[in-house]
């Protein structure tokens, strides 16, 4: 009997019954469930007979023999570590030893014993003349196991479930791979993909190779093949959604004298990038096909001005326009700006942010007033009033990543297939715009207004805090304001990191003549609003905060930002934080504090000293960290991609897009048998409103 994906694990030749029982307890009973459990990385154990150890910043794999073990206790609360002294198992160590250390894990003495042979993986560091690896990944080698599966090769490493060890899963996968034929699964990719670098490859070969590859070159080819397959499925979905929206029919919204009057009345001239983006948006709105466009640009690039100008096109066509912001304070800021710029043009602007009375004379909108308002600005409260917007022509969604798929769809469905403009202050690499926003046209503002002040960024060691306090005091005496950012709210025993609450206490003592406020995620929405209002009004000179500082909040007088333990943040996140300053005419200063000896962090953050180009920074962040959870359920409605790190490969993403376009041209309903499993994913949402998420 030939083995198939539906075959039970009990049918796999040479697979020990005891391993089958272990896997069955975790719900793995079929061949398909094992072969689809892909490794998340690989270790090159082809050179695991190295007879020496060397300190390196690059993790290495070693096969070792345990010669001595023991627990060491010190300090309070019984803290300590378990140590295992090892030597190369290949012999000829010439007396060289390596210490494996596990901090506060005394139970390791029941796991690691003298005489055992291990495979260990980690960074070898030198400390006081000794070589050591802290918390290495390890695997115990037993003589009764087939060692060739686990060492002497490019070895897969899996993310595990409770009850399943690396050796169990790897052994089971090995036997499954050996028993499967060369055509155990059908290809999903079209034949056109089997040219160029993928000549001679198919799905079956890629799946077998990604588990057990003969060479690193073959492993990389398998990963790229499966990534292309995954990206292809995703592109089928976004291209299909895009086409369905364009075919759904909408309304033409043509900009006229009102839009021109708005632009000529601005106290500044729009940049070339703003004008280009606005023209792209107005062309879309003038078409009867509904617009579905992304407007992205760097912090402070002027997206809001473009959005307001676009909203006038809907108003001049007899429709209403709505702007939804993620927080009350940002909605209020947009409201105040809109009143200043749009009410002189004879437009009615209304605010809807919740049920409580507004301060400062801001009047809540109610259903009875809805037919009077041309421009409606609000938070998610816009979603909860069925009669609020009766004639919606354009929906603008600010900082769209903070809204869930369902929230966006609910607002859009209030109109009769309205035009949609989503905005983000996160510059997005081209490959991600093709993937995350593949069903949207993209407008890019890649030019900053000339009136913005320059931001000087420096990476400094944490020990320079005294100098930082002196510099900050000088800036405050000149009438400026500052943000002081910390990674945590409260102190943690597990992390040697200063928290915001402790930082607040310290800065209150260091700056006795100035008002210091505290902002963090545990405060209620009302408390956060109160603190931010005081900071915007100049009642607070310094704001000690976690990363809850609102994206887009405009405090032109804030010219200093200190980010403590900046090594804990991604480049793009730090750039976003830095965007809270440099919004006025004064020069601004951003200091990124890192541990004194963290050379890796200093090197990584150096790009922030070199450039304020958010697009360049986001590209670098994508290469270093991958897209993170940006493709998670909050964004796409689907589980994250398995090969998301390869989204940085523009050529691969574009090939997936081309294949998807060609497939939908030739087979719009995906009737081909190879696409049977793909159809439910691609056609999950059928309504135009849902597709315009």
C-alpha positions in Angstrom: 0.0 0.0 0.0 1.4 3.4 -1.0 1.4 6.1 1.6 -0.9 9.1 1.2 -1.6 12.3 3.1 -4.7 10.7 4.5 -2.8 7.6 5.7 -2.8 7.0 9.5 0.6 7.3 11.2 0.3 3.6 12.2 0.8 2.9 8.5 4.2 4.6 8.3 6.9 1.9 7.9 9.5 1.8 10.7 7.8 4.5 12.8 8.0 3.2 16.4 4.6 2.6 18.0 5.6 4.5 21.1 6.1 7.7 19.0 2.7 7.2 17.3 1.1 7.1 20.8 2.8 10.3 21.9 1.7 12.1 18.7 -1.9 10.8 19.0 -2.1 12.3 22.5 -1.5 15.7 20.9 -4.0 15.2 18.1 -1.7 14.1 15.4 -3.0 11.0 13.8 -2.4 11.4 10.0 0.6 11.8 7.7 -0.7 15.2 6.5 -0.6 16.6 10.0 3.0 15.7 10.4 4.2 16.8 7.0 2.4 20.2 7.3 4.1 20.9 10.7 6.9 22.9 9.2 10.2 23.7 11.0 10.6 27.4 11.9 14.4 27.2 11.5 17.3 24.8 10.7 20.7 24.2 12.2 23.7 23.3 10.1 25.0 20.2 12.0 27.1 19.0 9.2 30.1 20.3 11.1 29.1 19.3 14.6 32.4 17.4 15.2 34.3 20.7 15.8 37.0 20.1 18.4 37.1 23.7 19.7 34.9 26.4 20.9 35.2 30.1 20.0 33.4 33.2 21.2 31.1 34.6 18.6 28.1 36.8 18.1 26.7 34.2 15.7 24.9 31.3 17.3 26.7 28.0 16.6 25.8 24.3 17.0 28.1 21.9 18.9 28.0 18.2 19.8 29.4 17.9 23.3 30.0 15.5 26.1 28.9 16.5 29.6 31.8 16.1 32.1 30.4 17.9 35.2 27.2 19.4 36.5 26.0 21.3 39.5 23.6 24.0 41.0 25.0 27.2 42.3 22.9 29.4 44.7 23.6 33.0 45.6 21.8 36.2 46.6 18.3 36.5 48.0 15.3 34.3 47.4 17.4 31.3 46.6 18.3 32.6 43.1 21.1 30.8 41.3 21.9 28.8 38.2 22.5 25.3 37.0 25.9 24.7 35.2 27.0 21.9 32.9 30.6 21.7 31.9 31.1 20.1 28.5 33.8 19.3 26.0 33.6 18.5 22.3 32.3 15.0 22.0 34.6 14.4 19.0 37.6 14.4 21.4 40.9 16.1 20.9 39.6 19.0 23.0 43.1 19.9 24.2 41.6 20.7 27.6 39.2 23.3 26.2 35.9 23.4 28.1 32.6 25.1 27.7 30.1 26.0 30.4 26.3 25.8 29.7 24.3 27.9 32.1 20.6 28.1 33.0 19.7 30.8 35.4 17.0 30.1 38.1 16.3 26.7 36.6 17.6 24.2 39.3 15.4 21.5 37.9 17.8 21.2 35.0 19.9 19.0 37.3 17.3 16.3 36.8 17.5 16.7 33.0 21.3 17.1 32.2 23.7 14.5 33.7 27.4 13.7 33.5 28.3 11.3 30.6 25.4 12.5 28.3 26.1 13.6 24.8 24.2 16.7 23.8 23.7 18.9 20.8 23.7 22.5 21.9 22.9 25.7 20.0 23.6 29.3 21.1 26.1 32.1 21.2 29.4 31.3 22.8 30.5 34.2 25.1 33.7 34.8 27.0 33.4 35.8 30.6 36.4 36.2 33.0 38.5 33.8 30.9 35.7 31.2 30.5 33.6 30.3 27.5 29.9 29.9 28.2 26.5 29.7 26.5 23.5 31.0 28.5 20.3 29.1 28.2 21.3 27.2 25.1 18.9 25.1 23.1 19.8 21.5 23.6 19.0 18.0 22.7 20.1 14.8 24.4 21.5 12.2 22.0 20.9 8.5 22.8 22.8 5.7 21.4 19.7 3.7 20.7 18.3 6.4 18.4 19.3 6.8 14.7 21.8 9.6 15.2 21.8 10.4 11.5 18.4 11.9 11.9 19.4 14.5 14.5 23.1 15.3 13.7 25.6 15.4 10.9 23.0 17.1 8.7 21.0 20.2 8.1 18.6 19.6 11.0 15.0 21.0 11.3 13.9 22.7 14.5 10.2 22.8 15.2 7.9 24.9 17.4 6.6 22.4 19.8 3.3 21.5 21.6 3.3 20.2 25.1 4.1 16.6 25.2 6.1 16.5 21.9 9.9 16.8 21.9 12.1 17.8 19.1 13.4 14.2 18.8 9.9 12.7 18.7 8.6 15.0 16.0 11.8 14.9 14.0 12.0 11.1 14.1 8.3 10.8 13.0 8.8 13.3 10.2 11.9 11.5 9.0 10.0 8.2 8.6 7.1 10.0 7.0 9.4 11.7 4.5 11.2 8.5 3.6 7.9 6.6 3.0 6.2 9.3 0.8 6.6 9.1 -2.9 7.5 11.9 -5.3 3.9 12.9 -6.1 2.0 12.5 -2.9 0.4 15.9 -3.3 -0.9 18.0 -6.2 0.6 21.3 -7.1 -1.2 24.5 -6.3 1.0 26.9 -8.3 0.2 27.1 -12.0 2.6 25.5 -14.5 4.1 28.9 -15.4 5.8 29.0 -12.0 7.9 25.9 -12.8 10.4 27.8 -14.8 13.5 29.8 -13.8 14.7 29.2 -10.3 11.8 26.7 -9.7 12.5 24.4 -12.7 12.3 20.8 -11.6 10.5 21.7 -8.4 7.0 20.8 -7.3 5.0 20.9 -4.0 5.9 17.4 -3.0 9.6 18.0 -3.4 9.5 21.3 -1.6 7.6 19.8 1.4 10.1 16.9 1.7 13.1 19.2 1.3 12.0 21.8 3.9 12.1 19.1 6.5 15.3 17.3 5.5 17.4 19.1 2.9 20.7 17.8 1.5 22.2 21.3 1.1 21.4 24.8 2.3 20.8 25.8 -1.3 18.1 23.2 -1.7 16.6 24.3 1.6 16.4 27.9 0.5 14.8 26.9 -2.8 12.2 24.8 -0.9 11.4 27.7 1.4 11.0 30.1 -1.5 8.8 27.7 -3.4 6.4 27.3 -0.5 6.5 31.0 0.2 5.6 31.7 -3.4 2.7 29.2 -3.1 1.5 31.0 0.1 1.9 34.5 -1.4 0.0 33.3 -4.5 -3.0 32.2 -2.5 -3.0 35.5 -0.7 -2.7 37.5 -4.0 -5.6 35.5 -5.5 -7.7 36.8 -2.6 -6.7 40.4 -2.7 -6.8 40.7 -6.5 -10.2 39.0 -6.6 -11.5 41.5 -3.9 -10.1 44.4 -5.8 -11.8 43.4 -9.0 -15.1 42.7 -7.3 -15.1 46.2 -5.8 -14.3 47.9 -9.1 -17.2 46.0 -10.7 -19.7 46.8 -7.9 -20.5 50.3 -9.1 -20.4 53.5 -7.1 -20.9 57.3 -7.5 -18.8 59.9 -9.2 -17.5 62.6 -6.8 -16.0 65.5 -8.8 -13.9 68.2 -7.1 -14.8 71.7 -8.1 -14.4 75.3 -6.9 -14.7 74.4 -3.2 -11.5 72.2 -3.4 -9.6 74.9 -5.2 -10.7 77.6 -2.6 -9.6 75.3 0.2 -6.1 74.9 -1.3 -5.6 78.6 -2.0 -6.7 79.5 1.5 -4.2 77.3 3.2 -1.5 79.2 5.1 1.2 77.2 3.3 1.8 75.6 0.0 1.2 71.9 -0.4 4.3 69.8 -1.3 4.6 68.2 -4.6 4.0 64.8 -3.0 0.7 66.1 -1.4 -0.5 67.5 -4.7 0.4 64.3 -6.6 -1.5 62.2 -4.0 -4.5 64.5 -4.0 -4.7 64.3 -7.8 -4.6 60.5 -7.7 -7.4 60.5 -5.1 -9.6 63.0 -7.1 -9.2 61.0 -10.3 -10.4 57.9 -8.5 -13.3 59.7 -6.9 -14.4 61.2 -10.3 -14.9 57.7 -11.6 -18.1 55.8 -11.1 -16.1 52.8 -9.8 -15.7 53.1 -6.0 -12.4 54.3 -4.8 -10.5 52.0 -2.5 -7.1 53.8 -1.9 -4.4 53.8 0.7 -2.6 57.1 1.6 0.6 56.5 3.5 3.5 58.7 4.3 6.0 59.6 6.9 5.2 61.2 10.2 4.5 64.9 9.7 4.2 64.5 5.9 0.7 66.2 5.7 -1.8 63.4 5.1 -4.6 65.2 6.9 -4.6 68.2 4.5 -4.9 65.8 1.6 -7.7 64.0 3.3 -9.7 67.2 3.9 -9.2 68.3 0.4 -10.5 64.9 -0.8 -13.6 65.1 1.4 -14.6 68.3 -0.4 -15.1 66.3 -3.6 -17.8 64.3 -1.9 -19.4 67.4 -0.4 -19.5 69.2 -3.8 -21.3 66.2 -5.2 -24.1 66.5 -2.6 -22.7 63.8 -0.3 -21.4 63.7 3.2 -17.8 62.7 4.2 -16.7 61.0 7.4 -13.3 60.7 9.1 -12.8 58.0 11.7 -9.9 58.3 14.1 -8.8 55.7 16.6 -8.9 57.8 19.8 -10.9 60.7 21.2 -8.0 63.1 21.5 -7.0 62.5 17.8 -10.6 62.9 16.7 -10.8 66.2 18.6 -7.6 67.4 17.0 -8.9 66.6 13.5 -12.2 68.4 14.4 -10.5 71.6 15.5 -8.3 71.6 12.4 -11.4 70.9 10.2 -13.3 73.8 11.8 -10.4 76.2 11.2 -10.0 75.2 7.6 -13.5 74.2 6.4 -16.0 76.3 8.3 -14.8 79.5 6.5 -15.8 77.8 3.3 -19.4 77.5 4.6 -19.3 73.9 5.6 -20.8 72.4 8.7 -18.3 70.2 10.7 -19.5 67.9 13.5 -17.8 65.7 16.1 -19.0 62.4 17.5 -16.7 60.7 20.0 -18.9 59.2 22.7 -21.7 59.7 25.1 -20.1 62.0 27.7 -20.3 65.8 27.3 -17.4 67.4 25.7 -15.2 70.0 27.3 -14.3 73.3 25.6 -17.6 73.8 23.9 -17.3 70.8 21.5 -20.9 69.7 20.8 -21.8 66.1 20.4 -23.6 65.2 17.2 -26.9 63.4 17.4 -29.1 61.7 14.8 -31.4 64.8 14.5 -28.5 66.9 13.3 -27.1 64.4 10.8 -28.7 65.9 7.7 -27.1 69.3 8.4 -23.5 68.2 8.4 -21.2 68.1 5.5 -18.2 66.7 7.4 -18.4 64.3 10.2 -15.4 63.4 12.4 -15.4 60.9 15.2 -14.1 57.7 16.8 -15.6 54.2 16.8 -18.7 55.9 18.2 -19.6 56.6 14.6 -20.3 52.9 14.3 -23.0 52.8 17.0 -25.6 55.2 15.5 -27.6 53.7 12.7 -29.1 57.0 11.4 -26.0 59.1 12.0 -24.8 59.3 8.4 -27.5 59.2 5.8 -25.7 60.2 2.6 -22.1 59.0 2.9 -20.0 59.6 -0.1 -16.4 59.2 1.3 -15.0 57.4 4.3 -11.6 58.4 5.5 -10.1 56.0 8.1 -7.1 57.5 10.0 -4.4 55.1 11.4 -6.4 52.3 9.9 -4.3 49.5 11.5 -5.9 50.4 14.9 -9.3 49.4 13.6 -10.5 45.9 13.2 -11.8 44.5 9.9 -15.4 44.4 11.2 -15.2 48.0 12.5 -14.1 49.4 9.2 -16.7 47.4 7.3 -19.5 48.7 9.6 -18.8 52.3 8.8 -18.4 51.7 5.1 -21.8 50.0 5.0 -23.5 53.1 6.3 -23.1 54.6 2.8 -24.2 53.3 -0.6 -20.8 51.9 -1.8 -18.9 55.1 -0.7 -15.3 55.9 -1.8 -12.8 54.8 0.8 -9.5 56.3 1.8 -7.4 54.7 4.5 -4.4 56.5 6.0 -1.4 55.4 7.9 1.6 57.2 9.2 3.7 54.0 8.9 5.7 54.1 5.6 5.1 50.7 4.1 7.6 48.9 1.9 6.4 48.1 -1.6 6.2 44.3 -1.0 3.8 44.9 1.9 1.6 47.2 0.0 1.3 44.5 -2.6 0.4 42.0 0.1 -1.4 43.7 3.0 -3.1 46.3 0.9 -3.1 44.4 -2.4 -6.7 45.3 -3.0 -6.0 49.0 -2.7 -4.5 51.6 -4.9 -1.6 53.3 -3.1 -0.7 57.0 -2.9 2.6 57.8 -1.2 3.6 61.1 0.4 7.4 60.9 0.4 8.2 64.5 1.1 8.1 66.5 4.3 6.8 70.1 4.5 9.7 72.5 4.5 8.4 74.4 7.6 9.1 71.4 9.8 12.0 71.7 12.3 15.0 69.4 12.0 15.3 66.4 14.3 18.7 65.5 15.6 18.9 61.8 16.7 21.7 60.3 18.9 22.2 56.8 20.4 23.7 57.2 23.9 24.5 54.8 26.8 22.2 54.7 29.8 25.0 56.0 32.0 24.7 59.4 30.3 21.4 60.2 32.2 23.0 63.1 34.2 24.1 64.9 31.0 20.7 64.2 29.5 19.0 65.8 32.5 21.2 68.9 32.2 20.4 69.3 28.5 16.7 68.7 29.1 16.6 71.4 31.8 18.1 73.9 29.3 15.4 73.1 26.7 12.7 73.5 29.3 14.0 76.8 30.4 13.7 78.0 26.8 10.0 77.1 27.0 10.1 73.8 25.1 8.4 70.5 26.2 9.6 66.9 26.2 8.5 63.3 26.0 10.4 60.7 28.1 9.5 57.2 27.0 9.9 53.9 28.9 9.2 50.3 27.8 7.3 49.2 30.9 4.7 50.7 33.3 6.0 49.1 36.5 9.3 47.5 37.5 9.8 43.8 36.7 11.9 41.3 38.6 12.5 39.4 35.3 13.8 42.4 33.3 16.5 44.8 34.2 14.6 47.8 32.8 13.6 51.1 34.3 9.8 51.5 34.2 7.6 54.6 33.6 6.4 55.0 37.2 9.9 54.9 38.6 11.1 57.2 35.9 8.4 59.6 36.7 9.5 59.7 40.3 13.1 60.3 39.3 12.3 63.1 36.8 10.1 64.8 39.3 13.2 65.1 41.6 15.6 66.0 38.7 13.2 68.7 37.4 11.8 70.3 40.5 10.9 73.6 38.8 8.8 72.0 36.0 5.5 70.2 35.8 5.9 66.5 35.0 3.0 64.2 34.0 2.6 60.4 33.7 0.8 58.6 30.9 0.5 54.8 30.5 -1.9 52.1 29.4 -3.4 51.3 32.8 -5.0 54.8 33.0 -8.6 55.0 32.0 -9.5 56.7 28.7 -10.7 59.8 30.6 -7.4 59.9 32.6 -5.3 59.6 29.4 -7.4 62.4 27.7 -6.9 64.6 30.8 -3.1 64.2 30.8 -2.8 64.7 27.0 -5.0 67.8 27.1 -2.8 69.3 29.8 0.4 68.5 27.8 -1.1 70.0 24.6 -2.2 73.1 26.5 1.3 73.6 28.0 0.2 72.9 31.6 2.7 70.0 31.7 6.3 70.6 30.6 7.4 67.0 30.6 5.4 63.8 29.8 6.8 60.5 31.1 5.0 57.8 29.1 5.0 54.3 27.7 4.4 54.0 23.9 0.7 55.0 24.3 1.7 58.5 23.1 -0.9 59.1 20.4 0.2 58.7 16.8 -0.6 61.9 15.0 -1.1 64.1 18.1 0.3 67.5 17.2 2.2 69.3 20.0 4.5 71.7 18.0 6.2 72.9 21.2 7.5 69.4 22.1 11.1 69.3 20.9 12.8 66.7 23.1 12.3 62.9 23.3 14.3 60.5 25.4 13.6 56.8 24.7 14.9 54.6 27.5 16.0 51.0 26.6 15.6 51.8 23.0 17.1 48.3 22.2 13.7 46.9 23.1 11.9 48.6 20.1 11.9 48.0 16.4 13.3 50.7 14.1 9.9 51.6 12.6 8.4 51.9 16.1 11.2 54.2 17.2 10.7 56.3 14.1 7.0 56.6 14.9 7.8 57.7 18.4 10.3 60.2 17.1 7.6 61.7 14.9 5.9 63.2 18.0 8.6 65.9 18.0 9.9 68.1 15.1 6.3 69.2 14.4 7.0 72.9 14.9 9.6 75.4 13.7 12.2 74.7 16.5 15.0 72.2 16.2 14.2 68.9 18.0 16.3 66.3 19.7 15.7 62.5 20.1 18.0 60.5 22.3 17.9 56.7 22.2 19.4 55.3 25.4 20.7 51.7 25.3 22.8 49.6 27.8 26.4 50.7 27.8 27.9 47.5 26.3 25.1 46.6 23.9 27.1 47.1 20.7 24.5 45.1 18.7 21.8 47.6 19.6 24.1 50.6 18.9 24.8 49.2 15.4 21.1 48.4 14.7 19.9 51.9 15.8 22.6 53.7 13.9 20.3 54.1 10.9 18.1 56.4 12.9 21.0 58.7 13.4 21.7 58.7 9.7 18.3 59.3 8.3 14.7 60.5 9.0 13.5 58.8 5.8 10.7 56.5 7.2 10.6 54.5 4.0 14.3 53.6 4.2 13.9 52.8 7.9 10.8 50.6 7.3 12.6 48.6 4.6 15.5 48.0 7.0 13.1 47.0 9.8 11.4 44.5 7.4 14.7 42.9 6.6 15.8 42.7 10.2 12.5 41.8 12.0 10.1 40.7 9.4 6.6 42.1 9.2 5.7 41.1 12.7 2.0 40.7 13.3 1.1 43.2 10.6 -0.4 40.3 8.6 -2.1 38.9 11.7 -5.9 38.4 12.1 -6.4 42.1 13.0 -5.2 43.1 9.5 -6.2 40.3 7.1 -8.8 38.3 9.0 -6.6 35.3 8.5 -3.8 33.6 10.4 -0.3 35.1 9.9 1.8 33.8 6.9 4.2 31.0 7.6 6.9 32.6 5.4 6.2 36.2 6.2 10.0 37.0 6.5 10.3 36.5 2.7 7.9 39.4 2.1 11.0 41.4 1.9 11.8 39.7 -1.4 10.2 42.0 -3.9 10.8 39.7 -6.8 9.0 36.8 -5.1 6.0 38.9 -4.1 5.7 40.4 -7.6 5.8 36.9 -9.2 3.0 35.8 -6.9 1.0 38.9 -8.0 1.6 38.2 -11.7 0.6 34.5 -11.3 -2.6 35.5 -9.5 -3.5 38.1 -12.1 -3.0 35.6 -14.9 -5.0 32.9 -13.1 -8.0 35.1 -12.5 -7.8 36.3 -16.1 -8.0 32.7 -17.3 -10.2 31.2 -14.6 -12.2 33.9 -12.7 -14.1 31.4 -10.6 -11.1 29.2 -9.9 -12.7 26.0 -11.3 -9.3 24.3 -11.9 -9.1 21.2 -9.7 -5.7 22.3 -8.3 -7.4 25.4 -6.8 -10.3 23.5 -5.1 -8.8 24.0 -1.6 -8.1 27.6 -2.4 -11.6 28.7 -3.4 -13.1 29.0 0.1 -10.3 31.3 1.2 -10.4 33.5 -2.0 -14.2 33.8 -2.1 -14.7 34.1 1.7 -16.3 37.6 1.4 -18.7 38.2 -1.5 -20.2 41.6 -0.8 -18.5 44.7 -2.1 -18.7 46.4 1.2 -16.9 43.6 3.0 -14.3 43.5 0.3 -13.6 47.2 0.8 -12.2 46.6 4.3 
